[in-house]
Amino acid sequence: MRNLRKPLVLAAALLTTGACTPMDDAMVAIFGRSMRDQVTYDPYEAPLLPAENSVPFAAGNLPAARGDVNIGQPEAGEWMVPDFTQAQTSNPNAPIWTRFANSVPADEASLARGEELFNRYCSVCHGAAGIGAESQILEKWPALAAYNLAGETVQAYSDAYIYGMIRVGRGVMPSYGYQITHFDRWNIVNYVRRIQAQGGGAQAAAPGAAQADGEGN
C-alpha cells in the first residue's frame, strides 16, 4: 500500500496544480480535440434559424386558435398575416402594415403572457421597463443600446409593425419568428402598449386599445 501512496499523491498534485490539462491533452491525443476548447455563445448571441425545409416546434406559431398548439402545417384563420421581409420592417409606414391588425385582445391573460415573454426575450436588449439604456446587454455591449420601447417613436408604431419586427427583425435586431409564436407576438405587443401607458405614454391601458392602433393608422 505504501508503494502506491507516492504515485497517487503525485497524480493528485498534477491534476490539482495543472487543472484538467492532462485530461484535456489525453482527449486531444485520442479524439483530436477537447471539450474545454470549443466555440461558445452567450445567450441571445447569433441565434440560428432552423435547417432549410425543417419544421421547427414554433411552426405552431399558426395554430387554429389562441391557446392551441400546432406542430404541423399552419391552419387557416381570419388572423392570418401576409408574408413580409426585413426590407419592409425598415419602413414603419410601408403599406404592408395596414393589411393586418392585432387579433389578440389586451386582456389580463394576454398581458401576463406578454410580460413573461418580454422578460424572456426582449428585456435583455430593451430593458425590463422598455428603456434600452437600462438593458442588461449594455454591461457587455454598451454600443448596443436598443430602442426605447416606452418612448414616443415606438408609441407611434402600429401593432402590426411591432409584430413585424418581432417576426423578421430589423437592422441589428435578429428575427424571433422561430422562437416566438404567432399569438405570443401579439401578446408581447399588448404588453409593450402597457409599458408605454405605465410610462406616461399616449397609449391607453384599457383592453382593446392596442387593437385599435393595429389598424395601421
N, C-alpha and C positions, 0 to 999 in steps of 0.2 A: 504494500500500500504506500509505504514511504517513497518507493521508487517512482510512483505515478504522481506524487504530490508536486514535484518541481515542474514537470511538463504541463500539468493542469494550471498551476499558478502562472506560468509563462504565457500559456494560451489566453487565460483570462486577462492578463495585463495587456497583451496585444490587442484584444478585442475592445477593451475599455479605453486604452490610450489612442488607438487608431480608429475609434468609432467602428463603423462596419466596413471599412476599406478592404480588409482581407476578404470578406464575403463578397463585396462588390467585384473585386478583382477575380475571384473564382467564378462568379456568374458571367463576367465578360469573357473569361477564358473558355467557358463552356458554351455559352449562348451568343457571345458576340456583343452583348450589351447588358447593362444593369438597370433595374427599375428605378434606381436612385438618380439616373442620368436620363431624364425624359423631358419632353416638352410639356409645360404646364400652362393652364389657362385660369385666369381669375374669373369669378362669377361675372356673367354678362359680357365677357370678352370674346369677340369674334364668334357669335352664335352661328351655328352651321344649319343650313337648310337640309331637309331630308333628301335622300338619294332620288334621282330622277325616276319618275313613274312609281315611286313607293307611295303607300297610303299611310301617312302618319296618324297617330291617335287623334290629333286635332282635326282630322278630316271630319270629326264630329262637330266642327265649327258650323256646320249647316244641318242641324237636326230638324225634325219636323216641328218641334215646339220648344219653347223656353223650358229648361229643366231636363229635357231629354238628352240622351247621349246616342250619337250615331257614329259607329266606327266604319260604316260602309260608305257608299256614294251619297252625295247630297240629295236631300229630298226637296221637292218644290214647295214654295210657300210665298205668301204675299210680302214677306220680309226680305226676299232675295235682293241682293245688290248687284249692280253691274260690275264687270271687271274694270280695273284701272291699274295704272302703273305708278312708279315713283316719280316719273316725269310729271304726272298730273298733281301729285301732292306738293310739288314745288309752287303751285298756284292755288291759294285758298279760294279764288274766285272762278276757278275752272267750271264749265257747265256741268261736269260730271257730278258735282256736289249738290246740284239741285234735283238730281234724278232719283234720289232715295233719301229716306228720313229715319230718324231714330224709332225703332219698333218696340222698344222696351220702356214701359212707364217707370218713372223715377220713384218707385215705391221703396219701402224700407228694406225689402228683400234685395232689390237691385242695388241699393246704396251700400248695404252691408257686404254684398258680394264684390261690388266695385272697390270698396275700401280694402278688402282683403287682397285683391289682385293688384291694386295700385301700390300697396305696400310691398308686394312681392316682386313686381316687375318694373314699376315706374319710379318709386321714391328714390332708388339708388342714384338716379340721374336728376330727377326733378324735385327731390326733397319731399318729406312727408307732408308738408303744407303746400306743396306745389310751387315752391320757391327754389329755383335752380341753384341760387347762391348758397343754399343751406343743405345741398345734397351731400350724400356720403362719398360720392366718387371724387369730390374735389380734393380730398385729402391726398389722393394718389395722382389724380389728373386735374390739376387746377385750371387748365385751359379748356376743360370740357363742361363749363358751366352751362346747364341746359336752360331751355326756355322757362320763364316764369309763368306757369300754367294759371296762376291766380291773377295775372296782370291783364290789362286792357286788350292787348293784342290777341291773346287766346280767347278772351271773353267774346271777341267779335267773330271768331271762327264758328262755322256751323257744326252741329253734331256730326254730320256726315264727313266733314273734313277731318275732324279729330279721329273719327273711326278709321278713315283712310290712312292717316299717319301711323296708327297702331298696326294696321294690317300690312302695309307695304313699306313703311318707314319714310324718311325724308332726310336728305343730307347725311349727317353723321349718325342720325338715329337709325338703328337697324330695323328690319322687318320683324314683327312679332306675330305674323299671320299664322305661323305653325305652333306658336306657344300659347296664344290666347284665342279662344274660340269665338265664333260669331257673336253670340248673345253676351258673352263676357266682355267683348269690346264695348258694347253699348252700356254694360254695367259700369265700366270704367269711365266712359263719357259722362254718365249720370253723376258719378262720384266727383269727377272734375268740376262739374257745374256746382255741386255742393261746396267744394273747396272755394270756388270763386265767390259764392254767396256768403260764406262764412268770413271771407277776407274782405267783405265790403264791396264785392263786385256788382255788376249790373244784373247778373243772372238771378232770378228768383229761386228760392229753395223749395218752393212748393212742387209736389209731384206733377209732371206733365210740362213743366216749364222748359226742360231740356228738349222735349219732343217738339215743341213749337219752334225752337231755334233750329232744329234739324231739317226744317223745310228749305234751308239754304238761303234764307233772306238776310 
